[in-house]
């Protein structure tokens, strides 16, 4: 069985690749606390999306709900990073827009899965 990679998975992957470079630029005092937690959450979101890709029914719905919750927490931590001046506003806006897009894709995926 061939499974096509959902758009949300690709978007999350691209965000991780971009954001890792930004997290490496965090001030030392934030890199190993806030930066590490942001990176960890990003990876957890990707993991949930991949689990949903290879699941169906209620299990898929559960993985997508978990991904959505983790993404929401990630948005808040990313805002904290802006507020403590660990990231510049332009970079913050770029990542926030990507997170919004991923959230919309997860919502669409959940809706499509529920209608099946």
Phi and psi in degrees as GROMACS dihedral restraints (atoms count N, CA, C in turn):
[ dihedral_restraints ]
;  ai    aj    ak    al  type     phi  dphi    fc
    3     4     5     6     1   -96.7    20    10
    4     5     6     7     1   127.1    20    10
    6     7     8     9     1  -111.7    20    10
    7     8     9    10     1   122.6    20    10
    9    10    11    12     1   -77.1    20    10
   10    11    12    13     1   136.1    20    10
   12    13    14    15     1   -68.4    20    10
   13    14    15    16     1   122.2    20    10
   15    16    17    18     1   -63.7    20    10
   16    17    18    19     1   152.2    20    10
   18    19    20    21     1   -58.1    20    10
   19    20    21    22     1   -36.9    20    10
   21    22    23    24     1   -62.5    20    10
   22    23    24    25     1   -36.3    20    10
   24    25    26    27     1   -66.2    20    10
   25    26    27    28     1   -46.8    20    10
   27    28    29    30     1   -62.4    20    10
   28    29    30    31     1   -41.0    20    10
   30    31    32    33     1   -65.3    20    10
   31    32    33    34     1   -39.8    20    10
   33    34    35    36     1   -66.3    20    10
   34    35    36    37     1   -42.4    20    10
   36    37    38    39     1   -58.9    20    10
   37    38    39    40     1   -47.2    20    10
   39    40    41    42     1   -62.5    20    10
   40    41    42    43     1   -39.6    20    10
   42    43    44    45     1   -63.7    20    10
   43    44    45    46     1   -41.7    20    10
   45    46    47    48     1   -60.8    20    10
   46    47    48    49     1   -48.3    20    10
   48    49    50    51     1   -58.5    20    10
   49    50    51    52     1   -44.0    20    10
   51    52    53    54     1   -68.5    20    10
   52    53    54    55     1   -44.6    20    10
   54    55    56    57     1   -72.1    20    10
   55    56    57    58     1   -29.6    20    10
   57    58    59    60     1   -57.9    20    10
   58    59    60    61     1   -39.8    20    10
   60    61    62    63     1   -62.9    20    10
   61    62    63    64     1   -39.1    20    10
   63    64    65    66     1   -69.9    20    10
   64    65    66    67     1   -38.8    20    10
   66    67    68    69     1   -66.2    20    10
   67    68    69    70     1   -33.1    20    10
   69    70    71    72     1   -64.7    20    10
   70    71    72    73     1   -21.0    20    10
   72    73    74    75     1   -92.8    20    10
   73    74    75    76     1    -2.4    20    10
   75    76    77    78     1   -59.3    20    10
   76    77    78    79     1   149.0    20    10
   78    79    80    81     1   -58.3    20    10
   79    80    81    82     1   147.4    20    10
   81    82    83    84     1   -50.7    20    10
   82    83    84    85     1   -39.7    20    10
   84    85    86    87     1   -64.5    20    10
   85    86    87    88     1   -21.0    20    10
   87    88    89    90     1  -109.2    20    10
   88    89    90    91     1   -21.0    20    10
   90    91    92    93     1   -60.7    20    10
   91    92    93    94     1   -40.6    20    10
   93    94    95    96     1   -95.4    20    10
   94    95    96    97     1     0.7    20    10
   96    97    98    99     1  -116.3    20    10
   97    98    99   100     1   -79.2    20    10
   99   100   101   102     1   -63.8    20    10
  100   101   102   103     1   -45.4    20    10
  102   103   104   105     1   -62.3    20    10
  103   104   105   106     1   -43.1    20    10
  105   106   107   108     1   -65.7    20    10
  106   107   108   109     1   -38.3    20    10
  108   109   110   111     1   -68.4    20    10
  109   110   111   112     1   -39.4    20    10
  111   112   113   114     1   -62.6    20    10
  112   113   114   115     1   -46.1    20    10
  114   115   116   117     1   -62.3    20    10
  115   116   117   118     1   -42.7    20    10
  117   118   119   120     1   -61.3    20    10
  118   119   120   121     1   -44.0    20    10
  120   121   122   123     1   -65.1    20    10
  121   122   123   124     1   -39.5    20    10
  123   124   125   126     1   -58.1    20    10
  124   125   126   127     1   -45.4    20    10
  126   127   128   129     1   -66.0    20    10
  127   128   129   130     1   -36.1    20    10
  129   130   131   132     1   -67.2    20    10
  130   131   132   133     1   -38.4    20    10
  132   133   134   135     1   -62.1    20    10
  133   134   135   136     1   -46.5    20    10
  135   136   137   138     1   -60.0    20    10
  136   137   138   139     1   -42.5    20    10
  138   139   140   141     1   -60.8    20    10
  139   140   141   142     1   -45.1    20    10
  141   142   143   144     1   -62.4    20    10
  142   143   144   145     1   -40.5    20    10
  144   145   146   147     1   -66.0    20    10
  145   146   147   148     1   -39.9    20    10
  147   148   149   150     1   -67.2    20    10
  148   149   150   151     1   -39.2    20    10
  150   151   152   153     1   -62.2    20    10
  151   152   153   154     1   -40.0    20    10
  153   154   155   156     1   -65.8    20    10
  154   155   156   157     1   -34.5    20    10
  156   157   158   159     1   -58.4    20    10
  157   158   159   160     1   -39.2    20    10
  159   160   161   162     1  -101.9    20    10
  160   161   162   163     1    16.0    20    10
  162   163   164   165     1  -117.2    20    10
  163   164   165   166     1   175.7    20    10
  165   166   167   168     1  -148.2    20    10
  166   167   168   169     1   165.5    20    10
  168   169   170   171     1    60.8    20    10
  169   170   171   172     1  -135.6    20    10
  171   172   173   174     1   -64.4    20    10
  172   173   174   175     1   -33.7    20    10
  174   175   176   177     1   -65.9    20    10
  175   176   177   178     1   -42.8    20    10
  177   178   179   180     1   -61.2    20    10
  178   179   180   181     1   -45.1    20    10
  180   181   182   183     1   -59.0    20    10
  181   182   183   184     1   -41.3    20    10
  183   184   185   186     1   -64.5    20    10
  184   185   186   187     1   -43.6    20    10
  186   187   188   189     1   -64.8    20    10
  187   188   189   190     1   -40.4    20    10
  189   190   191   192     1   -67.6    20    10
  190   191   192   193     1   -37.9    20    10
  192   193   194   195     1   -64.5    20    10
  193   194   195   196     1   -41.2    20    10
  195   196   197   198     1   -64.6    20    10
  196   197   198   199     1   -43.7    20    10
  198   199   200   201     1   -59.8    20    10
  199   200   201   202     1   -41.5    20    10
  201   202   203   204     1   -64.7    20    10
  202   203   204   205     1   -41.7    20    10
  204   205   206   207     1   -64.6    20    10
  205   206   207   208     1   -43.9    20    10
  207   208   209   210     1   -66.0    20    10
  208   209   210   211     1   -36.9    20    10
  210   211   212   213     1   -63.9    20    10
  211   212   213   214     1   -38.3    20    10
  213   214   215   216     1   -64.3    20    10
  214   215   216   217     1   -43.5    20    10
  216   217   218   219     1   -62.2    20    10
  217   218   219   220     1   -41.0    20    10
  219   220   221   222     1   -60.0    20    10
  220   221   222   223     1   -41.6    20    10
  222   223   224   225     1   -58.6    20    10
  223   224   225   226     1   -42.8    20    10
  225   226   227   228     1   -66.9    20    10
  226   227   228   229     1   -42.3    20    10
  228   229   230   231     1   -66.1    20    10
  229   230   231   232     1   -35.6    20    10
  231   232   233   234     1   -66.7    20    10
  232   233   234   235     1   -36.2    20    10
  234   235   236   237     1   -66.8    20    10
  235   236   237   238     1   -38.9    20    10
  237   238   239   240     1   -60.2    20    10
  238   239   240   241     1   -42.0    20    10
  240   241   242   243     1   -57.7    20    10
  241   242   243   244     1   -38.8    20    10
  243   244   245   246     1   -66.7    20    10
  244   245   246   247     1   -43.9    20    10
  246   247   248   249     1   -68.9    20    10
  247   248   249   250     1   -27.1    20    10
  249   250   251   252     1   -96.5    20    10
  250   251   252   253     1    11.2    20    10
  252   253   254   255     1    63.7    20    10
  253   254   255   256     1    34.1    20    10
  255   256   257   258     1   -87.9    20    10
  256   257   258   259     1   -16.3    20    10
  258   259   260   261     1  -141.1    20    10
  259   260   261   262     1   147.5    20    10
  261   262   263   264     1   -79.6    20    10
  262   263   264   265     1   155.9    20    10
  264   265   266   267     1   -63.0    20    10
  265   266   267   268     1   -34.7    20    10
  267   268   269   270     1   -64.5    20    10
  268   269   270   271     1   -44.5    20    10
  270   271   272   273     1   -67.3    20    10
  271   272   273   274     1   -38.6    20    10
  273   274   275   276     1   -60.3    20    10
  274   275   276   277     1   -46.8    20    10
  276   277   278   279     1   -61.6    20    10
  277   278   279   280     1   -44.0    20    10
  279   280   281   282     1   -58.6    20    10
  280   281   282   283     1   -50.3    20    10
  282   283   284   285     1   -68.0    20    10
  283   284   285   286     1   -38.5    20    10
  285   286   287   288     1   -62.1    20    10
  286   287   288   289     1   -40.8    20    10
  288   289   290   291     1   -63.2    20    10
  289   290   291   292     1   -42.4    20    10
  291   292   293   294     1   -64.5    20    10
  292   293   294   295     1   -40.3    20    10
  294   295   296   297     1   -64.9    20    10
  295   296   297   298     1   -38.4    20    10
  297   298   299   300     1   -61.4    20    10
  298   299   300   301     1   -45.8    20    10
  300   301   302   303     1   -60.4    20    10
  301   302   303   304     1   -43.9    20    10
  303   304   305   306     1   -63.0    20    10
  304   305   306   307     1   -42.1    20    10
  306   307   308   309     1   -60.7    20    10
  307   308   309   310     1   -41.5    20    10
  309   310   311   312     1   -65.2    20    10
  310   311   312   313     1   -38.5    20    10
  312   313   314   315     1   -66.6    20    10
  313   314   315   316     1   -39.7    20    10
  315   316   317   318     1   -63.6    20    10
  316   317   318   319     1   -43.5    20    10
  318   319   320   321     1   -60.3    20    10
  319   320   321   322     1   -43.3    20    10
  321   322   323   324     1   -64.8    20    10
  322   323   324   325     1   -39.6    20    10
  324   325   326   327     1   -64.3    20    10
  325   326   327   328     1   -43.1    20    10
  327   328   329   330     1   -62.8    20    10
  328   329   330   331     1   -42.7    20    10
  330   331   332   333     1   -64.5    20    10
  331   332   333   334     1   -43.7    20    10
  333   334   335   336     1   -65.4    20    10
  334   335   336   337     1   -38.5    20    10
  336   337   338   339     1   -67.9    20    10
  337   338   339   340     1   -36.6    20    10
  339   340   341   342     1   -70.5    20    10
  340   341   342   343     1   -29.4    20    10
  342   343   344   345     1   -80.3    20    10
  343   344   345   346     1    -9.4    20    10
